[in-house]
Amino acid sequence: MSENLYILCLLVWVVIGVLSLTIMWSRQGQGTGLVLAFFCNMALIHWFSGVITFFPWYSSAEYSTTTAGFGVSTAGMVAFAIGCFGFTPLFFHAEDEMAPFRMEESDSRFLRLFLKIGIASLVLGAVGARQIPSATAILSGGQAFGFAGIGFGIWQSYLHQNRKQLFLCLAAAPAFPLLTMILQGFLGFGVGYTIIVVCFFIAIYRPRWTMALLVIPVGYLALSFFVTYMRDRNDIRSVVWGGGRMEERINQAEETFQHFEWFDPLNRRHLDDIDRRLNYNWMVGAAMAHLRTPNDFGKGETLWMSVLAIIPRVLWPDKPIQAGSMNFVSHYTGVKFAEGTSVGMGLIFEFYVNFGTYGVLIGMFIVGALVRYADRQAGVELRWGSAIAFARWFLIGEFLLLVGGSIIEIVPNLVLAVVLTAGLRYLCPEHPSIRLMEDSVDTSTDSPQQ
């Protein structure tokens, strides 16, 4: 790839990011920040490594592989933007643009309920309940309710101008990376959770453009947090995965951050850490070099497996399908990884190894359309005052944000989101006026104001 074309690819990502923010703040936004959160997650695993590779003082043995993959990733994001901002708005209802703000007495009940489900799922997962067949999927869905609850709390704080409640909701954002690091030994999940909360806040409160400048110091702090974690990651995981007591885990975390490192773009180790952990472009490029003939491609293998993954393990104890890459990265790149190493595929890689570049374009177009629709519907239901309908669409959007995982993980979670919210709606019916209002919206094409 030529230098000019590479710079163009870097700028395309910036344009899509600005477009995501601009449309979210516009009158047609009506969302909950899921589109912006999706972009941020994709930028973490594709754009950052693309920037580092472009640094003239940083040389990588996989330069050509990374640049080739970055080109395909950029094309995929263009397809995402077309599906998101060009196709999905065609299905929006005009009356939703003037959706009234509603706040029923039952809202506080659902706020507490969502938070209780999320906290209970987090605690049960921490004490080992994930060992029970099918419990992992259910607990993941339960944790997602917690983020719906935090979002609902931000929405309530906005309507009631409750600064204390807003502060408590936002204070949870930086706590997630620490929690997942101490409880699971992973940082990525917590970062993803933080992005969801922050983007929700931006979508609801719509701060001034000058506030966007805060992304620079916040981004620098996040990179510094990352390189500090990567320095001591093996020590942290040896304590967590070794079954260390909570006191030992906290002590290890304290020791790590007592020697906090500020990110240095000239530090070779810092750049290597980002390149090794956040460079999904390399995997895409490696697959491009390894897959030579049409017969080498998966032709939808992982997509069919994602359908089978819907069957609960409690009903199929010997189900061979597992969350994660299941060695597909090694199979489609020809690269052998250390025993026990789990490498996430990522959406771009998975679409490419199944159907090539056209698979990336079509797949990301569909994902873009789905994310924008889920984001829009979650926002409209939130403004209409339907808590469970909001949770359903928000959970669907949350699971679509698993951009570093695989479709085998996403599809069962989407089904789970529908099932859990349907069960919750049955057990905890909402206010009758809300149900009546929803029925009238579904059966009438006239604007509520008419």
C-alpha positions in Angstrom: 0.0 0.0 0.0 1.4 3.4 -1.0 2.0 6.1 1.7 -0.7 8.4 0.3 -3.3 5.6 0.3 -2.4 4.6 3.8 -2.8 8.2 5.1 -6.2 8.3 3.3 -7.2 5.1 5.2 -6.3 6.7 8.5 -8.3 9.8 7.7 -11.3 7.8 6.6 -11.5 6.4 10.2 -11.4 10.0 11.5 -14.2 11.1 9.2 -16.4 8.1 10.2 -15.8 8.9 13.9 -16.8 12.5 13.5 -19.8 11.5 11.4 -20.9 9.1 14.2 -20.6 11.9 16.8 -22.3 14.5 14.6 -25.3 12.4 13.7 -25.7 11.3 17.3 -26.0 14.9 18.4 -28.3 15.9 15.6 -32.1 15.9 15.8 -32.2 12.6 14.0 -29.9 11.0 16.5 -32.5 9.8 19.1 -30.0 7.1 20.0 -28.2 5.8 23.1 -24.6 6.1 21.9 -24.3 2.5 20.6 -23.1 3.5 17.1 -20.3 5.7 18.6 -19.4 2.9 21.0 -19.2 0.4 18.1 -16.8 2.8 16.3 -14.7 3.3 19.4 -14.3 -0.5 19.9 -13.4 -1.0 16.2 -10.9 1.9 16.4 -9.2 0.3 19.4 -8.4 -2.9 17.6 -7.8 -1.6 14.1 -7.1 2.2 13.9 -4.6 2.5 16.8 -2.3 -0.2 15.4 -2.7 1.4 12.0 -1.4 4.7 13.5 1.5 3.0 15.2 2.5 1.2 12.1 2.8 4.6 10.3 5.2 6.0 12.9 8.6 6.4 11.0 10.5 5.5 14.2 8.6 2.2 14.7 9.5 -0.7 12.6 7.7 -4.0 12.6 8.5 -7.3 10.9 4.8 -7.6 10.0 4.6 -4.2 8.4 3.3 -5.4 5.0 0.8 -7.8 6.6 -0.6 -5.1 8.9 -1.0 -2.5 6.2 -2.8 -5.0 3.9 -5.2 -5.9 6.7 -5.7 -2.2 7.6 -6.8 -1.6 4.0 -9.5 -4.3 4.3 -10.5 -3.1 7.7 -11.0 0.5 6.4 -13.1 -0.8 3.5 -15.2 -2.7 6.1 -15.8 0.5 8.1 -16.9 2.4 5.0 -19.4 -0.4 4.4 -20.5 -0.1 8.0 -21.0 3.7 7.7 -23.1 3.2 4.5 -25.3 0.6 6.2 -25.5 2.7 9.4 -26.1 6.2 8.1 -27.4 5.6 4.6 -29.5 2.5 4.7 -31.1 2.1 8.1 -32.6 5.7 8.3 -34.9 4.6 5.4 -36.8 2.5 8.0 -37.2 5.2 10.6 -40.7 6.4 11.5 -41.2 10.1 11.1 -43.3 10.3 14.3 -40.4 9.0 16.4 -38.4 12.2 15.7 -40.8 14.0 18.0 -41.0 11.3 20.6 -42.2 12.9 23.9 -40.2 12.6 27.1 -42.1 10.4 29.6 -41.2 9.4 33.2 -43.6 6.9 34.9 -43.5 6.1 38.5 -42.5 2.5 37.6 -39.2 3.8 36.1 -37.4 3.8 39.4 -38.6 0.2 40.0 -37.0 -0.9 36.7 -33.8 1.0 37.4 -33.3 -0.9 40.6 -34.3 -4.1 39.0 -31.8 -3.8 36.1 -29.0 -2.9 38.5 -29.8 -5.8 40.9 -29.8 -8.3 38.0 -26.5 -6.9 36.7 -24.8 -6.9 40.2 -26.1 -10.4 41.0 -24.8 -11.8 37.7 -21.4 -10.2 38.3 -21.1 -11.7 41.8 -22.3 -15.1 40.7 -19.8 -15.2 37.9 -17.0 -14.2 40.3 -17.8 -17.0 42.8 -17.7 -19.7 40.1 -21.3 -20.1 38.9 -20.0 -20.1 35.3 -19.0 -23.7 35.7 -22.7 -24.7 35.5 -23.8 -25.6 32.0 -25.3 -22.6 30.1 -24.7 -20.4 33.1 -22.0 -18.4 31.3 -24.4 -17.2 28.6 -27.2 -16.3 31.2 -24.8 -14.4 33.4 -23.4 -12.5 30.5 -27.0 -11.4 29.6 -27.5 -10.6 33.3 -24.5 -8.3 33.4 -25.7 -6.5 30.3 -28.8 -5.6 32.2 -26.6 -3.8 34.6 -25.4 -1.5 31.9 -28.9 -0.9 30.8 -29.6 0.1 34.4 -26.7 2.5 34.5 -28.0 4.0 31.2 -31.5 4.3 32.6 -30.0 6.1 35.6 -28.2 8.6 33.4 -31.5 9.2 31.6 -33.4 9.8 34.8 -30.7 12.1 36.0 -31.1 14.1 32.8 -34.9 14.4 33.2 -34.7 15.3 36.8 -31.4 17.3 36.6 -30.1 15.1 39.4 -26.4 15.7 39.4 -25.7 13.3 42.3 -27.3 10.4 40.4 -25.4 11.3 37.3 -22.1 11.4 39.2 -22.8 7.9 40.7 -23.6 6.5 37.2 -20.5 8.0 35.6 -18.3 7.0 38.6 -19.0 3.4 37.6 -17.3 3.8 34.2 -13.6 3.9 35.3 -14.4 1.2 37.9 -15.2 -1.4 35.3 -11.6 -2.0 34.0 -10.4 -2.3 37.6 -13.2 -4.8 38.4 -12.6 -7.0 35.4 -8.9 -6.9 36.0 -9.2 -8.0 39.7 -12.1 -10.5 39.2 -11.1 -12.0 35.8 -7.6 -11.0 35.0 -8.7 -9.2 31.8 -8.8 -5.5 31.0 -10.5 -5.5 27.6 -14.0 -6.3 28.9 -13.9 -3.5 31.4 -12.7 -1.0 28.8 -15.6 -2.0 26.5 -18.1 -1.5 29.4 -16.6 2.0 30.1 -17.0 2.9 26.5 -20.7 2.0 26.6 -21.4 4.1 29.6 -19.4 7.2 28.4 -21.1 7.0 24.9 -24.5 6.8 26.5 -23.8 9.9 28.6 -22.6 11.8 25.5 -25.8 10.7 23.6 -28.1 11.9 26.3 -26.4 15.0 27.6 -24.9 16.1 24.3 -22.1 18.2 25.8 -20.6 21.1 23.8 -18.1 20.4 21.0 -15.4 21.9 23.1 -15.9 19.0 25.5 -14.8 16.7 22.7 -11.2 18.1 23.3 -11.3 16.0 26.5 -10.8 12.9 24.3 -7.1 13.8 24.1 -6.2 13.8 27.8 -8.7 10.9 28.5 -7.2 8.9 25.6 -3.7 9.5 26.8 -4.7 8.4 30.4 -6.3 5.3 28.9 -3.2 4.4 26.9 -1.0 4.9 30.1 -3.4 2.7 32.0 -3.1 0.0 29.3 0.8 0.0 29.1 0.9 -0.2 32.9 -1.4 -3.1 32.9 0.5 -4.9 30.1 3.8 -4.5 32.1 2.4 -6.5 35.0 -0.2 -8.5 33.2 1.4 -11.9 33.9 1.7 -11.1 37.6 -1.9 -10.0 37.8 -3.1 -13.1 36.1 -1.0 -15.4 38.1 -2.8 -14.2 41.2 -6.3 -14.1 39.7 -6.1 -17.3 37.8 -4.2 -19.0 40.6 -7.2 -18.6 42.9 -5.7 -15.8 45.0 -7.8 -14.3 47.7 -9.5 -10.9 47.1 -7.0 -9.3 49.4 -4.1 -10.6 47.3 -5.7 -9.4 44.1 -6.2 -6.0 45.5 -2.6 -5.8 46.8 -1.3 -6.8 43.4 -3.4 -4.1 41.7 -2.1 -1.5 44.2 1.4 -2.5 43.6 0.9 -2.2 39.8 -0.5 1.3 40.0 1.9 2.5 42.6 4.4 2.3 39.7 2.1 3.9 37.1 3.7 4.5 33.7 2.8 7.3 31.4 2.5 6.4 27.8 5.5 7.3 25.7 5.1 7.1 21.9 8.9 6.8 21.6 9.0 3.8 24.0 9.5 0.7 22.0 7.9 -1.5 24.7 4.8 0.6 24.9 4.3 0.5 21.1 5.0 -3.3 21.0 2.3 -3.8 23.7 -0.2 -2.0 21.6 0.9 -3.7 18.5 0.7 -7.2 20.0 -2.6 -6.8 21.8 -4.6 -4.3 19.7 -3.5 -5.2 16.2 -6.3 -7.1 14.5 -5.1 -5.8 11.2 -2.2 -8.3 11.3 -4.6 -11.2 11.5 -6.6 -10.0 8.5 -3.4 -9.5 6.5 -2.1 -13.0 7.5 -5.4 -14.5 6.3 -5.1 -12.7 3.0 -1.7 -14.2 2.5 -2.6 -17.7 3.6 -5.9 -18.1 1.8 -4.9 -18.6 -1.9 -7.8 -20.4 -3.5 -11.6 -20.1 -3.2 -11.6 -23.6 -1.6 -9.5 -22.3 1.3 -12.2 -20.0 2.6 -14.7 -21.0 5.2 -17.8 -20.3 3.1 -19.9 -19.5 6.1 -18.5 -22.2 8.4 -18.5 -20.0 11.5 -21.9 -18.5 10.6 -23.5 -21.9 10.6 -21.8 -22.7 13.9 -23.2 -19.6 15.4 -26.7 -20.9 14.7 -25.9 -24.2 16.4 -24.4 -22.3 19.3 -27.9 -21.1 20.2 -28.7 -24.5 21.6 -28.1 -24.4 25.3 -25.3 -26.6 26.6 -27.6 -27.9 29.3 -29.6 -29.5 26.5 -26.4 -30.5 24.5 -23.7 -31.2 27.1 -21.2 -32.4 24.5 -21.7 -29.4 22.2 -18.3 -28.9 20.5 -18.9 -25.2 19.9 -17.3 -22.8 22.4 -17.0 -19.1 22.8 -13.8 -17.7 21.4 -11.8 -18.3 18.2 -11.8 -22.2 18.6 -8.4 -22.2 16.8 -9.9 -20.6 13.7 -7.3 -17.9 13.7 -4.5 -20.6 13.4 -6.5 -22.5 10.8 -7.0 -19.5 8.5 -3.7 -17.8 9.0 -1.4 -20.8 9.3 0.2 -19.3 12.4 0.6 -21.5 15.5 0.0 -20.0 18.9 1.2 -21.1 22.3 -0.8 -23.9 23.9 -3.8 -22.5 25.8 -3.7 -19.1 24.0 -7.1 -17.8 23.0 -7.0 -15.3 20.1 -10.2 -13.5 19.3 -11.1 -13.3 15.6 -12.8 -10.0 15.3 -15.6 -9.2 12.8 -13.4 -8.1 9.9 -11.3 -11.3 10.1 -14.3 -13.6 10.4 -16.1 -12.1 7.5 -12.9 -12.2 5.4 -12.0 -15.9 6.1 -15.6 -16.9 5.2 -16.2 -15.0 2.0 -13.2 -12.8 1.2 -13.3 -9.0 0.7 -16.9 -9.1 -0.5 -17.8 -10.9 2.7 -16.3 -8.0 4.7 -18.2 -5.4 2.8 -21.6 -7.1 2.9 -21.1 -8.3 6.5 -20.1 -4.9 7.8 -22.9 -3.2 5.9 -25.4 -5.5 7.7 -23.8 -5.0 11.0 -23.9 -1.2 10.5 -27.6 -1.4 9.7 -28.3 -3.5 12.7 -26.3 -1.4 15.2 -28.0 1.9 14.0 -31.4 0.3 14.2 -30.9 -1.1 17.7 -29.4 2.2 18.8 -32.3 4.2 17.4 -35.0 1.9 18.8 -33.4 1.8 22.2 -33.4 5.7 22.2 -37.0 5.9 21.1 -38.3 3.4 23.6 -36.3 5.2 26.3 -38.0 8.5 25.4 -41.4 6.9 25.2 -41.0 5.5 28.7 -40.9 1.8 28.0 -38.2 0.5 30.2 -38.2 -3.2 29.2 -38.5 -2.4 25.4 -35.5 -0.1 25.9 -33.6 -2.8 27.6 -34.3 -5.3 24.8 -32.9 -3.1 22.1 -30.1 -1.8 24.2 -29.0 -5.4 25.1 -29.1 -6.3 21.4 -26.9 -3.3 20.6 -24.5 -4.2 23.5 -24.0 -7.7 22.1 -23.4 -6.4 18.6 -20.4 -4.4 20.2 -18.4 -7.7 20.7 -16.3 -6.6 17.7 -13.1 -8.4 19.0 -14.9 -11.7 19.5 -16.8 -13.9 17.0 -20.3 -14.2 15.5 -20.5 -17.5 17.4 -20.6 -15.4 20.6 -22.9 -12.6 19.2 -25.8 -14.6 17.7 -26.6 -16.7 20.8 -26.4 -13.5 22.9 -28.9 -11.7 20.6 -31.4 -14.5 21.1 -30.7 -14.4 24.8 -31.4 -10.7 24.9 -34.9 -11.3 23.4 -35.7 -14.2 25.6 -34.6 -12.5 28.8 -36.5 -9.3 28.2 -39.6 -11.2 27.1 -39.4 -13.2 30.4 -38.9 -10.0 32.4 -41.8 -8.3 30.7 -44.0 -11.3 31.6 -42.8 -11.3 35.3 -42.7 -7.5 35.7 -45.4 -6.0 33.5 -45.1 -2.3 32.9 -47.6 0.5 33.5 -50.8 -0.2 31.4 -50.6 3.2 29.8 -47.3 2.4 28.3 -48.5 -0.9 26.8 -51.6 1.0 25.3 -49.3 3.7 23.9 -47.0 1.1 22.3 -50.0 -0.7 20.7 -51.2 2.6 19.2 -47.8 3.3 17.8 -47.5 -0.1 16.3 -51.0 0.0 14.6 -51.1 3.6 13.5 -49.2 5.5 10.9 -50.3 8.9 12.1 -48.0 11.1 14.2 -48.9 11.1 18.0 -49.1 14.9 17.7 -51.9 14.6 15.1 
